[in-house]
Amino acid sequence: MVRRRRPAGSAGTGGGARLAARGVAVGYGGRTVIDGLDVEIPSGVVTTIIGPNGCGKSTLLRTLSRLLRPAAGTVVLDGADIAGLKTRDVAKKLGLLPQAPVAPEGLTVADLVARGRHPHQGWLRQWSSDDADVVERALAMTGVEDLATRPVDTLSGGQRQRVWISMILAQGTDLLLLDEPTTYLDLAYAIDVLDLVDDLHESGRTVVMVLHDLNLATRYSDNLIVMRAGSILAQGHPRDVITAELLHEAFGLRAEVIDDPVGDRPLIVPIGRAHVRPDARADARQERDDRPESAH
């Protein structure tokens, strides 16, 4: 059965923004990656950050999660400066799945997912039957309950991603940040993980993720953030954002944008030099030479 997401509409219909960046500047080793960026993440929808390599996608996601501290500006979570919140309190509100996480050797699925309950533990609050129930529900929600006794390092890539998402769900948060959750996955596993993301969204969660595959981003998102060179070029519903002109500006990509035959989203059809008429190849080569410097 083909999943069909809600009809195109405003990306901001989810009830305001719980998470926002205001005037944020972030860099590494003296190099500024993001400078003076403002963005709001609509609640109750799936937001996907796209853009060419090195444009600041993962940097933005890590900054929103407080994994990176901005040199300037603020990140606001539920109306408060996230820098002033306790780590435990942030973890109760927001769950982050980093790129290619690795579990300790031999750690079982159940034990990894149980680690999601750590923000709720303390000197006066030890492991309880309520925690066990939360872990059981998280395993069931992601369809990995039958893997509970398996070591995480024996699972397939798609199974591991489900398990890591299960751990985030065990935190009890309804705000999920996923940094390239389909990296290194075969297409079938990638679709499986994104279908799970869609299920979580339909259950009322807000999801922010970074994806490289533009067509999967448009198909599984209500709100796109398009970045280039540390700045936001466009934000909105895929139907309002994805155009041939924007793809060329952001990626230096020549493409046709058509209707997706299995949904209500745009479908991007890249046009390489091998796909154009011989008399048009010279024009294609010239377009390549005219690409923005950051897109090379």
N, C-alpha and C positions, 0 to 999 in steps of 0.2 A: 504494500500500500504506500502510495506517495504521500508524504506529509505536506500539507498546504498551510502556510502560516497565515496570520490574519491579513485582511486586505490592507493595501497601502494606505498610510495615513500619517498623521503627525507622530514623530518619535517621542514627543513629550507628553503623551497621554497617560503615562504611568503615575502621575501624582506628584510632580516636582522632583527636585534633585536632593538626594541624601549625601552625595559625594561631589565635590567640586575642587578645582584648582584655580587659584587667583594670583595672577602675576608671578607664576612659578618659573624659577631659573634653576637648572640642574646641569652639572658637568662632571667630567672625569679627568683627572690628571692635568688640570689647567685648561682643558678644552670644553667649551660650553656646548651642550647638546640641545638643551631647551632654554629659551630665554623669553621671559615675559609672557608665558602662555596662560590663557584663561579658557576653562572648559567646565561644563556642567554635565554630569551623568544622569540622564533621566531615570527615575525610579520605575520599577516594574517592567522594564523592557530589556532586550538583549542589545548591548552596544558593542560593536567591534571596531577596533583601531586597525587601520590599514595604512600602507605606505611603503616606499622602497626601503631596502636594507640601509640601516644607519640613520634613519630619519628621526628616531627617538620614540618609537612605539613602545618598546619594552621599558625604556627609561620612564616614560609617562606612567605606565601601569605600576611600576615599582614605586614611583613617587606617590601615586594615589594610595598605595597600600602602606606607606610609611617605611617601606624597606629602604628607600633612599630619602635622605633629608635634603630639601631644596636649599640652595644658597640664598635664595630670595623668594618672597611670596609665601603663600600659605595653602595648605590642603585642608578643606573643611569636610568633616564627617558629622552628619546629624547636627549641623549648626555650630560645632565646636572645632577649634584648631586642632588637627589630629596630632600635632607635635606636643600638645599639652596633655594628651590622654595617656593613661597607663597602658602599657603593652597588653596586659590581660584584658582591659576593657575594649581595646581595638580588636583583639582576637575574638571577642564575643559578638562583635558587630560585622566583621569583615573577614572573609577567608581568601587566601592567596594560594594559587597553584603556580609555582615558578616553572621555568623551562626545564624539561628533562630532570625531574627530581629523582633522587636515588635513595632507596631504603637501605638501612643497615643489613648486612648479609644475614640471611636466615630468619629475619623478622617476619612473622606471619601476618596475613591480611588483617585478622581480628585485632592483633596488637597494634598495627599501624593505625587502623581506624580509631582505636581507643585513644591514641595520642591526641585526637581532636578534642577530647574532653579536658585536656590539661588546663585551658583557661578557666575552667569551672572548678578546679581543685584548689585546695589550700589547707592551711593548718586546721581550720575548723570545718573543712568540707572535703572529705575523702571520697573514694570511689563508692558508689551506691548502686542499688538496683535501678534507679532512674537513669544513671549513666549507662548501664548495660542495655537498658531499653532503647536509649538514643542510638547507641552503636548498632544494635540489631536493626533498627529502622533505617539507619543510613546504609547498612549493607544491603537491605532489601530494596531500598529506593534505587540503588545503582545496579541491582541485579548481580551482586557478587557474594551473596550469602553462602552459596555452595563452595566458595573458595576460602572461607574463613580460616581454615587450618593450614592453607597452603603458604609456603614462603613467598613473599612478594617477588623475589628475584627469579622465581621459576615461572612467572606468568608471561603471557604475550604482552606486546606493547599496549594494545587496546584494553586488555584486562587491567594492566597496571594503572592506566589513566583513570579507569572507573574506580579503582581502589583509592587513588589519591583524592578524587572528587568526593568519594565516600567519607574520607577523613575530614575534609572541609565541612561537609554536611554535619558531621558529628560535633563540630564546634557550635552548632546551633545558630549559625548566621544565615541571613537571607540575602546577603550581598556577597557575590562571588566574583573574584578576579582571576582570570585564567590566562597565563602567558603562553601562547602558542600550544594549546592542548593537543593539537593533532600532529605536532612535529615528529618526524620519523615513523609515522604510522602509514600503513598501506591505506588506499582509498576506502576500502570496506570498513576498516577499523576507525578511520577518521569520521566517516558518516555515522557509525555507531556512537562515537563519543559526542558528536554534535546533536544527534537525536536525543541523547541523554540531557545535554544542555537545554534543548528545547523542552523536554519534559520538566526540568527544574524551573524553567521560566514559566511554563504553564501552571506550575504549582504555586506561583506567586513570588518567585525570587527575581532579584535584579542581577544580571550577569554582564560583566565587562571582560572582553577577551581580545587578544591579539591574534590575528590570522594572516598567513601569507597568501592563501588561495582566495583570489578575489571573488570567484563565483560562489564558493562556499560561504564567504563573508556576506554577500548580498542575499543568499538564500536563507541563511539562519539568523539574520539580524533585523531588528526594527530601526536601529540607529547606527549610522556609520560615522566614524571620525577619520577623515583622510588627512594624513600628515606628509609633510615634505620639509627636510632640513630643519627639524625642530619646531615647525610651525603648523598650525591647522589650516589647511586649504578649504575644507568644507566639512559640514556636519549636517546630518539629517537622514531621513528615510532613504533607503537605496534608490527608489524610483526618482527621488528629487535630486540625488547627489551624483549618481553614476552617469557620466556622459563621455563621449569620445574625446571631447576637449579636455575634460578634467583628467582622464587617463593619460593623455599626452603630457599635460602639465606636471602631474605627480610622478609618473613612471617613465616618461619618454616613450610611451607605448602607442603604437598605431593599432586601432581596434575598431570593430563595429560593435554597437550595443543594440541587442535585439531583445524580444520578450522571451523569458524562460518558458519552454513548452510545458513544464510541470509545475509552474507556480505563477505568482503575480509579481515576480521580480525581474529586474534586468539581467540579461546574460551577456557576458563579455566574450567576444570572439577576437582573439589577437590576430593581427595580420603581420606575418613575417615576410622577409624578402622572397622566400620560396613560394609564397602564396599569391603574389601579385603578377600581373601580366608583364611580359618582358619589357614592354615599352614604359611600364610604370616603375620598374626597379630602380632606375636612376633617381626618380623622385623619392622612393623609399630610402635610398642610401643618403640622400640629402637630408631627409627628416631625421635620420639617425644622427648625422653629424650636427644637426641643429638642436639636439636634445639639451635640456638644462644640465649644467655641469654635475649637479648632485645626483642625477639619474643615471650617470654612466657607471 
